[in-house]
């Protein structure tokens, strides 16, 4: 850009040294009228392919001035009009005005040199010099197209040849129409000066309006071909095309890109219950929610197929992407929609998987597959959740069979109380991490991990209407709920293999100060792993999301743990768990900050 501006300034100084002393008053009036015409036509710019390429008919004015008065006067008109535009159009950055001025200087200088080389003479239009006029227009057009092609090549990468070819295919008639009008303007100026210029300006404004309408329809048709009509998002095929482009940009320039695959939970159940027309309305509702959230961020959102959607997040690291998707998921949960009672969560929900695309030469199908795997994991965790690719829980093989066996028991919650199922899975994940942090031996690790998975299994005995009650429980109902620890104990005693899990299932609601249930045990009378499970269970209960209800943030829940250490919770175990959660938050905040800085640097560029 700097080189173009410097060379443009040099060309301007070489070609703008023509004397103005011999100009008559009528000629000066015509020149200043042409400056006014340039400013008016700049107001009537119209969009040309590729996207972001705008064109006005001001080139006709510059070329006509070149043919009638000479290159110096054409440069003078360019300089004055650019200075006026710089003053009143401050929404455009100054360097863009400078770059625009330099490019026009190249085009005018190239056209002037060609015009003179082939015998062109300024003044009256001479049909015998038609070749000089034609070649000057061709050079002006070629320089223009090359600069536009180079700009889009540098901005969006790809092949310069492809950009230039597309410009020639889609916009050549608009360009050539603008340039040929310069010859018409020469004839009008020589014939009737100011009136001829006025007549040209009227024609130019009408043509600019016609081009606006023509290319508006062009873009509407292109957009319609790339849109999914049911959801208002982009189509699957256009998503595949854009993903290639984004991956190429990431490989070349380095900013992270997060890819999200999301799926509407239990959509088939809703469709079967209310029919396909209402199912289509639900898809439109989800599409609107996604579009409203993604457009301000510059994300690319598409309907991938059926009830599955995809989002490309340029400049967003995986931590920031998860925060965004969790916020969108919660907003979707909290937005009313007809018939949500049929859903297990009692609201519209989706599951999502996220993968971060980095500077690695993988095919796009690899990234889509990884995001899909994370989505599958989100589904297996009880749905209505967001999972990052690579966030798997790694356990010794000796535990896998026991985990699979116990998981079959808690799966019953999916039909009775999906929140208890998801809560059990999250507590299980926390327990896996805490076993590593505390350096537990294999036996204690097994007890903590398996006990965390089934600690609420006794809730299967609680009546469904109490378990899913949205209002405050009565004292009688609360007493029933408290019995779940004893019912859970009975479940565990049935199996000889898992009866050693009884202390965790029965005692995870005992408090460190002796005010818990069912036995009111105090301090170290409560087994250590049950005390730890109490901390984990309470933290997740505080941060569990439910539709239309406020949820404690991680930081708010940490403050609650600190406030209750020594009363409800074992202080030492609470401190270990707080440290673990704070470490997770640091990683999330670091990823969020890195993504924000990357987005900011992209905006500045």
C-alpha positions as CSV (number, residue, x, y, z in Angstrom):
1,X,0.0,0.0,0.0
2,X,2.8,2.4,0.9
3,X,4.6,1.7,-2.3
4,X,1.5,2.4,-4.4
5,X,0.9,5.7,-2.6
6,X,4.5,6.8,-3.1
7,X,4.5,5.9,-6.8
8,X,1.1,7.5,-7.2
9,X,2.4,10.8,-5.6
10,X,5.4,10.7,-7.9
11,X,3.2,10.2,-11.0
12,X,1.0,13.0,-9.9
13,X,3.9,15.4,-9.6
14,X,5.2,14.4,-13.1
15,X,1.8,14.8,-14.9
16,X,0.2,17.7,-13.0
17,X,2.7,20.5,-14.1
18,X,0.5,21.8,-16.9
19,X,0.0,25.6,-16.9
20,X,-3.6,26.9,-16.4
21,X,-2.9,30.5,-17.5
22,X,-4.2,30.2,-21.0
23,X,-7.6,28.8,-19.8
24,X,-10.7,31.0,-20.4
25,X,-13.3,31.7,-17.8
26,X,-15.8,29.3,-19.5
27,X,-13.2,26.5,-19.4
28,X,-12.6,27.1,-15.7
29,X,-16.4,26.9,-15.2
30,X,-16.4,23.6,-17.1
31,X,-13.5,22.2,-15.0
32,X,-15.1,23.1,-11.7
33,X,-18.4,21.8,-12.9
34,X,-16.7,18.5,-13.7
35,X,-15.3,18.5,-10.1
36,X,-18.9,18.9,-8.8
37,X,-20.0,16.2,-11.2
38,X,-17.4,13.8,-9.9
39,X,-18.6,14.4,-6.3
40,X,-22.2,13.8,-7.3
41,X,-21.4,10.6,-9.2
42,X,-19.4,9.3,-6.2
43,X,-22.5,9.6,-4.1
44,X,-24.2,7.3,-6.6
45,X,-21.8,4.4,-6.4
46,X,-23.0,0.9,-7.1
47,X,-21.8,-2.5,-5.9
48,X,-19.9,-4.8,-8.3
49,X,-18.7,-8.3,-7.9
50,X,-16.6,-9.4,-6.0
51,X,-18.2,-8.4,-2.7
52,X,-16.9,-5.0,-1.4
53,X,-16.0,-3.7,-4.9
54,X,-17.8,-0.4,-5.4
55,X,-17.8,1.5,-8.7
56,X,-19.0,5.0,-9.7
57,X,-19.1,6.7,-13.1
58,X,-16.5,9.3,-12.1
59,X,-14.0,7.7,-14.4
60,X,-16.0,9.1,-17.3
61,X,-15.3,12.6,-16.0
62,X,-11.5,12.0,-15.6
63,X,-11.1,10.5,-19.0
64,X,-13.2,13.2,-20.7
65,X,-11.1,15.9,-19.0
66,X,-8.0,14.1,-20.2
67,X,-9.3,14.0,-23.8
68,X,-10.5,17.6,-23.8
69,X,-8.1,19.6,-21.6
70,X,-5.1,17.3,-21.1
71,X,-3.7,15.1,-18.3
72,X,-2.8,18.1,-16.0
73,X,-6.4,19.2,-15.8
74,X,-7.6,15.7,-15.3
75,X,-5.2,15.3,-12.4
76,X,-6.3,18.7,-11.0
77,X,-10.0,17.5,-11.0
78,X,-8.9,14.3,-9.3
79,X,-6.9,16.2,-6.6
80,X,-9.6,18.7,-5.7
81,X,-12.4,16.1,-5.7
82,X,-10.3,13.7,-3.5
83,X,-9.5,16.6,-1.0
84,X,-13.2,17.5,-0.8
85,X,-14.2,13.9,-0.3
86,X,-11.5,13.5,2.4
87,X,-13.1,16.5,4.3
88,X,-16.7,15.5,4.2
89,X,-16.5,11.7,4.0
90,X,-14.6,11.1,7.3
91,X,-16.1,7.6,7.8
92,X,-13.5,6.4,5.4
93,X,-10.0,6.2,6.8
94,X,-7.5,8.7,5.4
95,X,-5.1,6.1,4.1
96,X,-8.0,4.6,2.0
97,X,-8.5,8.1,0.5
98,X,-4.8,8.3,-0.3
99,X,-4.7,4.8,-1.8
100,X,-7.8,5.6,-3.9
101,X,-6.1,8.8,-5.2
102,X,-2.9,7.0,-6.0
103,X,-4.7,4.2,-8.0
104,X,-6.7,6.8,-10.0
105,X,-3.4,8.6,-10.7
106,X,-1.9,5.4,-12.2
107,X,-5.0,4.9,-14.3
108,X,-5.1,8.5,-15.6
109,X,-1.3,8.5,-16.2
110,X,-1.5,5.2,-18.1
111,X,-4.4,6.3,-20.3
112,X,-2.6,9.7,-21.0
113,X,0.6,8.0,-22.0
114,X,-1.2,5.5,-24.3
115,X,-3.3,8.3,-25.8
116,X,-0.2,10.4,-26.7
117,X,1.8,7.4,-28.0
118,X,-0.9,6.6,-30.5
119,X,-1.3,10.1,-31.8
120,X,-4.2,11.4,-29.7
121,X,-4.6,15.2,-29.6
122,X,-6.6,16.9,-26.8
123,X,-9.4,19.2,-27.7
124,X,-12.1,18.4,-30.3
125,X,-13.0,14.7,-30.7
126,X,-11.2,13.4,-33.9
127,X,-12.7,10.2,-35.4
128,X,-9.4,9.6,-37.2
129,X,-7.8,9.0,-33.8
130,X,-10.3,6.4,-32.7
131,X,-7.6,3.9,-32.1
132,X,-5.9,6.2,-29.6
133,X,-9.1,6.7,-27.7
134,X,-9.9,3.0,-27.6
135,X,-6.4,2.0,-26.5
136,X,-6.4,4.7,-23.8
137,X,-9.7,3.3,-22.5
138,X,-8.4,-0.2,-22.6
139,X,-5.2,0.7,-20.6
140,X,-7.3,2.6,-18.0
141,X,-9.6,-0.4,-17.7
142,X,-6.7,-2.9,-17.4
143,X,-4.9,-0.9,-14.7
144,X,-8.2,-0.6,-12.8
145,X,-8.9,-4.4,-12.9
146,X,-5.3,-5.3,-12.0
147,X,-5.4,-3.1,-8.9
148,X,-8.8,-4.5,-7.8
149,X,-7.6,-8.0,-8.4
150,X,-4.4,-7.5,-6.4
151,X,-6.3,-5.9,-3.6
152,X,-8.7,-8.9,-3.3
153,X,-5.8,-11.4,-3.7
154,X,-4.0,-9.8,-0.8
155,X,-7.1,-9.4,1.4
156,X,-8.7,-12.8,0.8
157,X,-5.9,-14.9,-0.8
158,X,-6.6,-17.3,-3.6
159,X,-5.5,-17.1,-7.2
160,X,-5.0,-13.6,-8.8
161,X,-6.1,-15.1,-12.2
162,X,-9.4,-16.3,-10.7
163,X,-10.2,-12.9,-9.3
164,X,-9.4,-11.1,-12.5
165,X,-11.4,-13.7,-14.5
166,X,-14.4,-13.3,-12.2
167,X,-14.3,-9.5,-12.5
168,X,-14.1,-9.7,-16.3
169,X,-17.0,-12.2,-16.4
170,X,-19.3,-10.4,-14.1
171,X,-18.6,-6.6,-14.5
172,X,-17.0,-6.0,-17.8
173,X,-20.1,-4.4,-19.3
174,X,-20.6,-2.1,-16.4
175,X,-16.9,-1.0,-16.6
176,X,-16.9,-0.6,-20.4
177,X,-20.2,1.3,-20.3
178,X,-18.7,3.8,-17.9
179,X,-15.5,4.3,-19.9
180,X,-17.3,4.6,-23.3
181,X,-19.5,7.4,-21.8
182,X,-16.3,9.5,-21.5
183,X,-16.4,9.7,-25.3
184,X,-20.0,10.8,-25.1
185,X,-19.1,13.4,-22.6
186,X,-16.3,14.7,-24.8
187,X,-18.8,15.3,-27.6
188,X,-21.3,17.0,-25.3
189,X,-18.7,19.3,-23.8
190,X,-17.4,20.3,-27.2
191,X,-20.9,20.8,-28.4
192,X,-22.6,22.7,-25.5
193,X,-20.1,22.9,-22.6
194,X,-22.1,23.3,-19.3
195,X,-25.4,22.1,-20.6
196,X,-23.7,19.0,-22.2
197,X,-22.1,18.3,-18.8
198,X,-25.5,18.7,-17.1
199,X,-27.1,16.3,-19.6
200,X,-24.3,13.8,-19.1
201,X,-24.6,14.0,-15.3
202,X,-28.4,13.3,-15.5
203,X,-27.7,10.3,-17.8
204,X,-24.9,9.1,-15.4
205,X,-27.1,9.3,-12.3
206,X,-29.9,7.3,-14.1
207,X,-27.4,4.7,-15.3
208,X,-25.8,4.5,-11.8
209,X,-29.3,3.9,-10.4
210,X,-30.0,1.2,-13.1
211,X,-26.6,-0.5,-12.3
212,X,-27.5,-0.4,-8.6
213,X,-30.8,-2.2,-9.2
214,X,-29.2,-4.7,-11.6
215,X,-26.4,-5.7,-9.2
216,X,-28.8,-5.6,-6.2
217,X,-30.9,-8.3,-8.0
218,X,-27.6,-10.1,-8.9
219,X,-26.6,-10.3,-5.2
220,X,-30.1,-11.2,-4.1
221,X,-30.2,-14.1,-6.5
222,X,-26.7,-15.2,-5.4
223,X,-27.7,-14.9,-1.8
224,X,-30.9,-16.8,-2.3
225,X,-28.9,-19.7,-3.9
226,X,-26.6,-19.8,-0.9
227,X,-29.4,-19.6,1.7
228,X,-31.4,-22.3,3.4
229,X,-35.0,-20.9,3.1
230,X,-36.3,-22.6,6.2
231,X,-33.8,-21.2,8.7
232,X,-32.5,-18.1,7.0
233,X,-28.9,-19.4,7.5
234,X,-26.5,-20.4,4.7
235,X,-26.7,-23.7,3.0
236,X,-24.6,-26.9,3.5
237,X,-22.9,-26.5,0.1
238,X,-21.9,-22.9,0.8
239,X,-20.7,-23.9,4.2
240,X,-18.3,-26.4,2.7
241,X,-17.0,-23.8,0.3
242,X,-16.5,-21.2,3.0
243,X,-14.8,-23.7,5.4
244,X,-12.2,-24.3,2.7
245,X,-11.6,-20.6,2.5
246,X,-11.4,-20.1,6.2
247,X,-9.0,-23.0,6.7
248,X,-6.8,-21.7,3.9
249,X,-6.7,-18.3,5.6
250,X,-5.9,-19.8,9.0
251,X,-3.0,-21.9,7.5
252,X,-1.5,-18.8,5.8
253,X,-2.0,-16.0,8.4
254,X,-2.3,-17.9,11.7
255,X,-5.4,-16.6,13.6
256,X,-7.4,-19.4,15.3
257,X,-10.7,-20.6,13.9
258,X,-13.3,-22.5,15.9
259,X,-15.7,-24.8,14.2
260,X,-19.0,-25.7,15.9
261,X,-21.4,-28.5,15.1
262,X,-24.7,-28.3,16.9
263,X,-27.8,-30.5,16.9
264,X,-31.3,-29.7,18.2
265,X,-32.1,-32.1,21.1
266,X,-35.0,-34.5,20.8
267,X,-36.2,-32.9,17.5
268,X,-37.7,-36.1,16.3
269,X,-39.8,-36.4,19.4
270,X,-41.1,-32.8,18.8
271,X,-41.8,-33.5,15.1
272,X,-43.7,-36.7,15.9
273,X,-45.8,-34.9,18.5
274,X,-46.7,-31.8,16.6
275,X,-46.1,-32.6,12.9
276,X,-43.6,-31.4,10.3
277,X,-45.0,-27.8,9.8
278,X,-44.5,-27.1,13.5
279,X,-41.1,-28.8,13.4
280,X,-40.1,-26.5,10.5
281,X,-41.2,-23.5,12.7
282,X,-38.9,-24.8,15.4
283,X,-36.0,-25.0,13.0
284,X,-36.7,-21.4,11.9
285,X,-36.7,-20.4,15.6
286,X,-33.3,-22.0,16.2
287,X,-32.0,-20.5,12.9
288,X,-33.1,-17.0,14.0
289,X,-31.5,-17.4,17.4
290,X,-28.2,-18.5,15.8
291,X,-28.3,-15.8,13.2
292,X,-29.0,-13.0,15.7
293,X,-26.1,-14.2,17.9
294,X,-23.6,-14.7,15.1
295,X,-24.1,-11.8,12.8
296,X,-22.7,-9.1,15.2
297,X,-19.6,-11.2,15.7
298,X,-19.0,-11.8,12.0
299,X,-19.4,-15.6,12.4
300,X,-20.5,-17.8,9.5
301,X,-23.6,-19.9,10.4
302,X,-25.2,-22.6,8.2
303,X,-27.8,-25.3,8.3
304,X,-25.7,-28.5,8.0
305,X,-28.7,-30.8,7.4
306,X,-31.9,-31.9,9.2
307,X,-31.8,-30.4,12.7
308,X,-28.0,-30.0,12.6
309,X,-26.2,-26.6,12.3
310,X,-22.6,-25.4,11.9
311,X,-20.9,-22.2,12.8
312,X,-17.4,-21.0,11.7
313,X,-15.9,-18.6,14.2
314,X,-12.8,-16.8,12.7
315,X,-10.4,-15.3,15.2
316,X,-12.0,-17.2,18.2
317,X,-10.0,-19.7,20.2
318,X,-11.8,-22.7,21.6
319,X,-12.3,-21.2,25.1
320,X,-14.0,-18.1,23.8
321,X,-16.0,-20.2,21.4
322,X,-17.3,-22.3,24.3
323,X,-18.3,-19.2,26.3
324,X,-20.2,-17.9,23.3
325,X,-22.0,-21.2,22.7
326,X,-22.9,-21.6,26.3
327,X,-24.4,-18.2,26.3
328,X,-26.4,-18.9,23.2
329,X,-27.5,-22.3,24.6
330,X,-28.7,-20.7,27.8
331,X,-30.5,-17.9,25.9
332,X,-32.2,-20.6,23.7
333,X,-33.2,-22.5,26.9
334,X,-34.8,-19.4,28.4
335,X,-36.7,-18.3,25.2
336,X,-40.3,-19.6,25.2
337,X,-41.6,-21.7,22.4
338,X,-44.8,-23.6,21.8
339,X,-44.8,-27.2,23.0
340,X,-41.6,-27.3,24.9
341,X,-43.1,-29.5,27.6
342,X,-42.5,-32.5,25.3
343,X,-38.7,-32.0,25.7
344,X,-36.9,-33.7,28.7
345,X,-35.4,-30.4,29.7
346,X,-38.7,-28.6,29.5
347,X,-37.3,-26.1,27.0
348,X,-35.7,-25.8,23.5
349,X,-32.1,-27.0,23.8
350,X,-29.2,-28.1,21.6
351,X,-26.0,-30.0,22.1
352,X,-22.8,-28.7,20.5
353,X,-19.2,-29.9,19.8
354,X,-16.3,-27.5,19.2
355,X,-12.9,-28.0,17.6
356,X,-10.2,-25.3,17.1
357,X,-8.7,-25.2,13.6
358,X,-5.0,-24.3,13.8
359,X,-2.1,-24.1,11.4
360,X,-2.1,-27.7,10.4
361,X,-2.6,-29.2,6.9
362,X,-5.7,-31.2,7.6
363,X,-8.6,-31.7,5.2
364,X,-11.9,-30.0,6.2
365,X,-13.6,-33.4,6.5
366,X,-11.1,-34.1,9.4
367,X,-12.2,-31.0,11.3
368,X,-15.9,-31.7,10.7
369,X,-15.4,-35.2,11.9
370,X,-13.7,-34.0,15.1
371,X,-16.4,-31.5,15.8
372,X,-19.0,-34.2,15.2
373,X,-17.2,-36.5,17.7
374,X,-17.4,-33.7,20.3
375,X,-21.1,-33.3,19.5
376,X,-21.6,-37.0,20.0
377,X,-19.9,-36.7,23.4
378,X,-22.2,-33.8,24.3
379,X,-25.2,-36.0,23.4
380,X,-23.9,-38.8,25.6
381,X,-23.6,-36.5,28.5
382,X,-27.3,-35.9,28.6
383,X,-27.7,-33.2,25.9
384,X,-28.1,-29.5,26.3
385,X,-24.4,-29.1,26.8
386,X,-21.3,-27.9,24.9
387,X,-18.2,-30.2,24.7
388,X,-14.7,-29.4,23.4
389,X,-12.9,-31.9,21.2
390,X,-10.2,-33.6,23.2
391,X,-12.1,-33.1,26.5
392,X,-12.3,-36.8,27.0
393,X,-12.0,-38.4,30.4
394,X,-9.1,-40.8,30.6
395,X,-9.4,-43.6,33.1
396,X,-7.5,-46.9,33.7
397,X,-9.0,-49.8,31.7
398,X,-9.7,-51.6,35.0
399,X,-12.4,-49.1,35.7
400,X,-14.1,-49.0,32.3
401,X,-16.2,-52.1,32.8
402,X,-17.5,-50.9,36.2
403,X,-18.2,-47.5,34.8
404,X,-20.2,-48.9,31.9
405,X,-22.2,-51.2,34.2
406,X,-23.1,-48.4,36.6
407,X,-23.9,-46.0,33.8
408,X,-26.6,-48.3,32.6
409,X,-28.3,-47.8,35.9
410,X,-28.2,-44.0,35.9
411,X,-29.4,-43.9,32.3
412,X,-32.9,-44.5,33.6
413,X,-32.8,-40.9,34.7
414,X,-32.8,-39.8,31.0
415,X,-36.5,-40.7,30.9
416,X,-37.3,-39.6,34.5
417,X,-35.1,-36.6,35.3
418,X,-32.5,-35.6,32.7
419,X,-31.0,-33.0,35.1
420,X,-30.0,-35.7,37.6
421,X,-28.4,-37.8,34.9
422,X,-26.3,-34.8,33.6
423,X,-25.5,-33.8,37.2
424,X,-24.2,-37.3,37.9
425,X,-22.0,-37.2,34.8
426,X,-20.5,-33.8,35.7
427,X,-19.8,-34.8,39.3
428,X,-18.1,-37.9,37.9
429,X,-15.9,-35.8,35.6
430,X,-14.9,-33.5,38.6
431,X,-14.1,-36.6,40.7
432,X,-11.8,-38.0,38.0
433,X,-9.8,-34.8,38.0
434,X,-9.8,-34.5,41.8
435,X,-8.5,-38.1,42.1
436,X,-5.4,-37.0,40.1
437,X,-5.0,-33.7,42.0
438,X,-5.1,-35.4,45.4
439,X,-2.9,-38.3,44.2
440,X,-5.4,-41.0,45.4
441,X,-4.3,-44.6,45.3
442,X,-6.1,-47.0,43.0
443,X,-8.6,-48.2,45.5
444,X,-9.6,-44.7,46.7
445,X,-9.7,-43.5,43.0
446,X,-12.1,-46.3,42.2
447,X,-14.4,-45.5,45.2
448,X,-14.5,-41.7,44.5
449,X,-15.0,-42.1,40.7
450,X,-17.7,-44.8,40.9
451,X,-19.3,-43.2,44.0
452,X,-19.6,-39.9,42.2
453,X,-21.3,-41.6,39.2
454,X,-24.0,-43.2,41.3
455,X,-24.2,-40.9,44.3
456,X,-27.8,-39.9,43.4
457,X,-29.1,-43.3,42.2
458,X,-31.6,-43.3,45.1
459,X,-33.5,-40.5,43.4
460,X,-35.0,-43.1,41.2
461,X,-37.4,-43.8,44.0
462,X,-38.6,-40.2,44.3
463,X,-42.0,-39.6,42.6
464,X,-41.6,-37.9,39.2
465,X,-43.9,-34.9,40.2
466,X,-41.6,-34.1,43.2
467,X,-38.4,-34.7,41.3
468,X,-39.4,-32.3,38.5
469,X,-41.3,-29.8,40.6
470,X,-40.5,-26.2,39.6
471,X,-41.8,-24.5,42.7
472,X,-40.5,-24.7,46.3
473,X,-40.9,-28.1,47.9
474,X,-43.2,-28.5,50.9
475,X,-41.6,-29.8,54.1
476,X,-43.2,-33.2,53.5
477,X,-41.8,-33.4,50.0
478,X,-38.4,-32.3,51.2
479,X,-38.4,-35.2,53.7
480,X,-39.1,-37.6,50.8
481,X,-36.2,-36.1,48.8
482,X,-33.8,-36.5,51.7
483,X,-34.5,-40.3,51.8
484,X,-32.8,-40.7,48.4
485,X,-29.5,-41.4,50.2
486,X,-31.0,-44.3,52.1
487,X,-32.7,-45.7,49.0
488,X,-29.4,-45.4,47.2
489,X,-27.7,-47.3,49.9
490,X,-30.2,-50.1,49.4
491,X,-29.5,-50.1,45.7
492,X,-25.7,-50.5,46.3
493,X,-26.2,-53.3,48.9
494,X,-28.0,-55.4,46.3
495,X,-24.7,-56.0,44.5
496,X,-21.8,-57.5,46.3
497,X,-19.5,-55.9,43.7
498,X,-20.5,-52.3,44.5
499,X,-21.4,-52.4,48.2
500,X,-18.1,-50.6,49.1
501,X,-19.7,-47.5,47.4
502,X,-22.3,-47.3,50.2
503,X,-20.5,-44.6,52.3
504,X,-20.3,-42.2,49.4
505,X,-23.9,-42.8,48.3
506,X,-25.3,-42.6,51.9
507,X,-23.2,-39.9,53.4
508,X,-22.5,-37.3,50.7
509,X,-25.1,-34.9,52.3
510,X,-23.5,-35.0,55.7
511,X,-22.1,-31.6,56.8
512,X,-18.7,-30.9,58.4
513,X,-20.5,-29.1,61.3
514,X,-22.8,-32.0,61.9
515,X,-26.0,-30.4,60.5
516,X,-26.4,-32.7,57.5
517,X,-28.4,-35.8,56.9
518,X,-29.2,-38.7,57.3
519,X,-27.2,-39.3,60.5
520,X,-25.8,-35.8,61.5
521,X,-22.2,-37.0,61.4
522,X,-19.6,-34.4,62.2
523,X,-16.0,-33.6,61.0
524,X,-13.7,-36.6,60.5
525,X,-16.5,-39.0,61.5
526,X,-17.6,-38.6,57.9
527,X,-15.4,-40.6,55.5
528,X,-12.9,-38.4,53.7
529,X,-14.1,-39.3,50.2
530,X,-17.7,-38.6,51.2
531,X,-16.6,-35.1,52.5
532,X,-14.9,-34.5,49.1
533,X,-18.0,-35.7,47.3
534,X,-20.1,-33.2,49.3
535,X,-18.0,-30.3,48.0
536,X,-18.1,-31.5,44.4
537,X,-21.9,-32.3,44.6
538,X,-22.7,-28.9,46.1
539,X,-20.6,-26.9,43.6
540,X,-22.3,-28.6,40.6
541,X,-25.7,-28.2,42.1
542,X,-25.1,-24.4,42.5
543,X,-23.9,-24.1,38.9
544,X,-26.5,-26.4,37.3
545,X,-28.5,-24.6,34.6
546,X,-32.3,-24.8,34.5
547,X,-34.5,-22.9,32.0
548,X,-36.0,-19.6,33.2
549,X,-33.9,-19.7,36.4
550,X,-30.8,-17.7,37.4
551,X,-27.7,-19.9,37.8
552,X,-24.6,-19.1,39.9
553,X,-21.5,-18.5,37.9
554,X,-18.3,-20.5,38.7
555,X,-16.9,-17.5,40.6
556,X,-20.1,-17.0,42.6
557,X,-20.1,-20.7,43.5
558,X,-16.4,-20.5,44.6
559,X,-17.4,-17.6,46.9
560,X,-20.1,-19.8,48.4
561,X,-17.7,-22.7,49.0
562,X,-15.3,-20.3,50.7
563,X,-18.1,-18.9,52.9
564,X,-19.1,-22.4,54.0
565,X,-15.7,-24.0,54.5
566,X,-15.5,-25.2,58.1
567,X,-19.3,-25.4,58.4
568,X,-20.8,-27.3,55.5
569,X,-17.5,-28.4,54.0
570,X,-14.2,-29.8,55.1
571,X,-11.9,-26.7,54.8
572,X,-8.9,-28.5,53.4
573,X,-10.8,-30.4,50.7
574,X,-12.8,-27.3,49.8
575,X,-9.5,-25.4,49.3
576,X,-8.2,-28.2,47.0
577,X,-11.3,-28.1,44.9
578,X,-11.4,-24.3,44.8
579,X,-7.8,-24.3,43.5
580,X,-8.8,-26.8,40.8
581,X,-11.8,-24.8,39.6
582,X,-9.8,-21.5,39.7
583,X,-7.1,-23.2,37.5
584,X,-9.9,-24.1,35.0
585,X,-11.1,-20.5,35.0
586,X,-7.6,-19.2,34.3
587,X,-7.4,-21.4,31.2
588,X,-10.9,-20.3,30.1
589,X,-10.0,-16.6,30.7
590,X,-6.7,-16.9,28.9
591,X,-8.3,-18.4,25.9
592,X,-11.0,-15.7,25.9
593,X,-8.4,-13.0,26.2
594,X,-6.3,-14.4,23.4
595,X,-9.3,-14.7,21.1
596,X,-10.3,-11.1,22.0
597,X,-6.8,-9.8,21.2
598,X,-6.8,-11.7,17.9
599,X,-10.2,-10.3,17.0
600,X,-9.0,-6.8,17.9
601,X,-5.8,-7.1,15.8
602,X,-7.9,-8.4,12.8
603,X,-10.2,-5.3,13.1
604,X,-7.2,-2.9,13.2
605,X,-5.7,-4.6,10.1
